[in-house]
Amino acid sequence: MPSFFQGLMRQGAATSALLLSLTAHAGATPPITSFKAIYTSEWDAGIALKGEVERSLTQTADGQWLFRTYASAMIASLEEKSTVTFNQSQVVPQNYHYKKLVLGKKKEVKLAFDWSAMSVNNDVDDKPWKMDISESTQDKLSYQLQMRMDLKADKKGPLSYKVADGGRMKVYDFNIIGHEKIQSPMGEYDTIKVEMDRGPDASRETYIWYAPALDYMIVKLKQVEDDGKVYALQLKSMETF
């Protein structure tokens, strides 16, 4: 545990304040609007699939917020969801769930964040373990929500996020590489184009386009894996509420 948090743990009042800041904002209104968006999609889950993907941010019955991506086809489905709270401009993940089913074969990942112990419980295909986290740790979906909020706050980058991924703490770095007009089924939008920085020798590529006119909604996303498999989204329709 970093020395900063060791110091806090030795001070009961400071510890209580930290835990309150991480857990007491379940019902707080998020800094961005809740939404439901439909994207045209292209994804390779061992076989090439095309269809639609639904992404949404909605409030749950207990006052937390559910950020969810869902796609399905006759022989495959993919669901990724993150339950979060908000501490002002900070996304605080609580639970993460990823499930992919292709031709009867399932991969499932679950994360449960324990902010009182500053740890996260990982369960990948029914193999659980625990690891330490720091205050601003994100999961593999919630960081996208955090980045959207950071761009809305006019952060210039580079943008960097600590992410609990595969039982390790990883750092996801992004560079804002410019502005680009994107033609989508909803029309043409000026966007901020962001590239994930994996280093000069990386063969995996990720690009995300955010539209300021749509409250910094993702209008396009493209990821090319090391093996050449492609995952791509383009905004088709959306509603806010």
C-alpha positions as CSV (number, residue, x, y, z in Angstrom):
1,M,0.0,0.0,0.0
2,P,1.5,3.4,-0.9
3,S,2.9,5.5,1.9
4,F,0.2,8.2,1.4
5,F,-2.5,5.7,2.3
6,Q,-0.5,4.2,5.2
7,G,-0.5,7.7,6.7
8,L,-4.3,7.9,6.3
9,M,-4.8,4.5,7.9
10,R,-3.0,5.7,11.0
11,Q,-5.5,8.5,11.4
12,G,-9.0,7.3,12.2
13,A,-10.7,10.5,11.2
14,A,-8.9,10.8,7.9
15,T,-9.6,7.2,7.2
16,S,-13.3,7.7,7.7
17,A,-13.3,10.8,5.4
18,L,-11.6,8.8,2.7
19,L,-14.0,5.9,2.9
20,L,-16.9,8.3,2.9
21,S,-15.7,10.0,-0.2
22,L,-15.4,6.7,-2.0
23,T,-18.7,5.2,-1.0
24,A,-21.2,7.9,0.0
25,H,-22.0,9.2,-3.5
26,A,-24.0,6.3,-4.9
27,G,-27.1,8.5,-5.5
28,A,-25.2,11.5,-6.7
29,T,-26.1,12.8,-10.1
30,P,-23.2,11.9,-12.6
31,P,-21.4,14.8,-14.2
32,I,-22.6,13.4,-17.6
33,T,-26.1,12.6,-18.7
34,S,-27.5,9.1,-18.4
35,F,-28.1,7.6,-21.8
36,K,-28.9,4.7,-24.1
37,A,-27.1,4.4,-27.4
38,I,-27.2,1.9,-30.2
39,Y,-24.0,1.4,-32.3
40,T,-23.5,-0.6,-35.5
41,S,-20.8,-3.1,-34.7
42,E,-18.2,-5.3,-36.2
43,W,-16.4,-7.8,-33.9
44,D,-14.4,-10.9,-34.3
45,A,-15.0,-13.4,-31.5
46,G,-13.3,-16.3,-33.3
47,I,-15.6,-15.7,-36.3
48,A,-16.6,-12.4,-37.9
49,L,-19.8,-11.0,-36.6
50,K,-21.8,-7.9,-37.5
51,G,-24.9,-6.4,-35.8
52,E,-25.7,-3.8,-33.2
53,V,-24.3,-3.0,-29.8
54,E,-26.2,-1.3,-27.0
55,R,-24.3,0.9,-24.5
56,S,-26.1,2.6,-21.6
57,L,-25.6,4.5,-18.4
58,T,-28.6,4.1,-16.0
59,Q,-29.2,4.4,-12.3
60,T,-29.8,1.2,-10.4
61,A,-32.4,0.5,-7.7
62,D,-29.8,1.1,-4.9
63,G,-28.8,4.5,-6.3
64,Q,-25.6,3.4,-8.0
65,W,-24.9,3.7,-11.8
66,L,-24.7,0.9,-14.3
67,F,-22.5,1.4,-17.3
68,R,-23.2,-1.5,-19.8
69,T,-22.2,-2.8,-23.2
70,Y,-24.2,-5.6,-24.8
71,A,-24.0,-7.4,-28.1
72,S,-25.5,-10.6,-29.4
73,A,-25.8,-12.8,-32.4
74,M,-27.3,-16.3,-33.0
75,I,-24.1,-18.0,-32.0
76,A,-22.4,-15.5,-29.8
77,S,-23.0,-12.9,-27.2
78,L,-20.9,-10.4,-25.3
79,E,-21.8,-8.4,-22.2
80,E,-19.6,-6.0,-20.2
81,K,-20.8,-3.9,-17.3
82,S,-19.5,-1.8,-14.6
83,T,-21.4,-0.6,-11.5
84,V,-20.0,2.8,-10.4
85,T,-20.5,5.7,-8.1
86,F,-19.3,9.3,-8.6
87,N,-17.2,11.4,-6.3
88,Q,-17.5,14.7,-8.0
89,S,-15.4,14.3,-11.2
90,Q,-14.1,10.9,-10.3
91,V,-15.6,7.6,-11.3
92,V,-15.4,5.0,-8.5
93,P,-16.0,1.5,-9.8
94,Q,-17.8,-1.0,-7.4
95,N,-18.3,-4.1,-9.5
96,Y,-17.2,-5.3,-13.0
97,H,-18.6,-8.2,-15.0
98,Y,-17.5,-9.5,-18.4
99,K,-19.1,-12.5,-20.1
100,K,-18.5,-13.8,-23.6
101,L,-20.2,-16.8,-25.1
102,V,-19.2,-18.2,-28.5
103,L,-20.4,-21.5,-29.8
104,G,-21.1,-22.7,-26.3
105,K,-17.7,-21.7,-24.9
106,K,-17.8,-19.1,-22.1
107,K,-15.3,-16.7,-20.7
108,E,-16.3,-14.8,-17.6
109,V,-14.5,-12.2,-15.4
110,K,-15.8,-10.6,-12.2
111,L,-14.3,-7.9,-10.1
112,A,-15.6,-6.7,-6.8
113,F,-13.9,-3.5,-5.4
114,D,-13.5,-3.3,-1.6
115,W,-12.6,0.3,-1.0
116,S,-12.5,-0.1,2.8
117,A,-9.6,-2.6,2.4
118,M,-8.2,-0.9,-0.7
119,S,-8.4,-4.1,-2.6
120,V,-10.2,-5.8,-5.5
121,N,-11.5,-9.4,-5.6
122,N,-10.9,-10.9,-9.0
123,D,-12.6,-14.0,-10.3
124,V,-11.7,-15.2,-13.8
125,D,-13.5,-18.4,-15.0
126,D,-14.1,-19.4,-11.3
127,K,-10.5,-18.8,-10.2
128,P,-10.6,-16.1,-7.5
129,W,-7.8,-14.0,-6.1
130,K,-7.3,-10.6,-4.5
131,M,-5.0,-7.7,-5.2
132,D,-4.3,-4.2,-3.7
133,I,-5.5,-1.1,-5.4
134,S,-5.0,2.7,-5.1
135,E,-7.6,5.4,-4.9
136,S,-8.1,6.2,-8.6
137,T,-8.1,2.6,-9.9
138,Q,-10.6,1.9,-12.7
139,D,-11.9,-1.3,-14.3
140,K,-11.7,-2.2,-18.0
141,L,-15.0,-0.4,-18.8
142,S,-15.2,2.4,-16.2
143,Y,-12.1,4.1,-17.5
144,Q,-13.9,4.9,-20.7
145,L,-16.5,6.8,-18.6
146,Q,-13.7,8.6,-16.7
147,M,-12.0,9.6,-20.0
148,R,-15.2,11.0,-21.3
149,M,-15.6,13.1,-18.2
150,D,-11.9,14.2,-18.4
151,L,-12.3,15.4,-22.0
152,K,-15.5,17.2,-21.0
153,A,-13.4,19.0,-18.3
154,D,-11.0,20.1,-21.1
155,K,-8.1,18.0,-19.9
156,K,-5.5,18.2,-22.6
157,G,-3.6,14.9,-22.1
158,P,-1.8,12.8,-22.2
159,L,-4.5,10.9,-20.2
160,S,-3.5,8.1,-17.9
161,Y,-5.6,5.6,-16.0
162,K,-4.7,2.8,-13.5
163,V,-6.8,-0.2,-14.5
164,A,-7.3,-3.5,-12.7
165,D,-6.8,-5.9,-15.6
166,G,-6.1,-9.6,-15.6
167,G,-5.1,-9.7,-12.0
168,R,-2.5,-6.9,-12.4
169,M,-2.5,-3.2,-12.0
170,K,-1.9,-1.8,-15.5
171,V,-1.6,1.8,-16.7
172,Y,-3.6,2.7,-19.8
173,D,-2.1,5.8,-21.5
174,F,-3.9,7.8,-24.2
175,N,-2.9,10.7,-26.5
176,I,-5.2,13.2,-28.0
177,I,-4.1,13.1,-31.6
178,G,-6.3,15.7,-33.1
179,H,-9.8,16.6,-34.4
180,E,-11.6,14.8,-37.1
181,K,-15.0,15.0,-38.8
182,I,-16.9,11.6,-38.5
183,Q,-19.8,10.7,-40.7
184,S,-22.2,8.5,-38.7
185,P,-25.8,7.3,-39.3
186,M,-26.8,10.2,-37.0
187,G,-25.0,12.7,-39.1
188,E,-21.6,14.4,-39.2
189,Y,-19.8,15.4,-36.1
190,D,-16.6,17.2,-35.2
191,T,-14.8,14.8,-32.9
192,I,-11.7,14.6,-30.6
193,K,-9.7,11.6,-31.7
194,V,-7.9,9.7,-29.0
195,E,-5.3,7.0,-29.4
196,M,-4.2,4.4,-26.8
197,D,-0.4,4.6,-26.4
198,R,1.0,1.1,-26.1
199,G,4.5,2.0,-27.0
200,P,6.4,2.2,-30.3
201,D,6.6,-1.6,-30.8
202,A,3.0,-2.4,-30.1
203,S,0.9,-4.1,-32.9
204,R,-2.4,-3.7,-31.1
205,E,-4.2,-0.4,-31.9
206,T,-7.1,1.4,-30.2
207,Y,-8.8,4.6,-31.4
208,I,-11.8,6.4,-29.9
209,W,-13.7,9.4,-31.3
210,Y,-15.6,11.6,-28.9
211,A,-18.2,14.2,-30.0
212,P,-18.3,17.4,-27.9
213,A,-21.7,18.3,-29.4
214,L,-23.1,15.1,-27.9
215,D,-21.8,15.7,-24.4
216,Y,-18.6,13.9,-25.4
217,M,-20.3,10.7,-26.4
218,I,-18.2,8.1,-28.2
219,V,-19.3,8.2,-31.8
220,K,-16.7,5.7,-33.1
221,L,-14.4,3.1,-31.6
222,K,-12.0,0.8,-33.4
223,Q,-9.6,-1.7,-31.9
224,V,-7.3,-4.1,-33.8
225,E,-5.9,-7.0,-31.8
226,D,-2.4,-8.5,-32.1
227,D,-3.8,-11.3,-34.2
228,G,-5.6,-9.0,-36.5
229,K,-9.1,-9.4,-35.1
230,V,-11.2,-6.2,-35.2
231,Y,-13.7,-4.7,-32.8
232,A,-15.4,-1.6,-34.1
233,L,-18.4,0.6,-33.1
234,Q,-20.2,3.5,-34.8
235,L,-23.0,5.5,-33.2
236,K,-26.4,4.8,-34.9
237,S,-28.9,6.4,-32.4
238,M,-29.1,7.6,-28.9
239,E,-31.4,9.0,-26.2
240,T,-30.6,10.8,-23.0
241,F,-32.7,10.9,-19.8
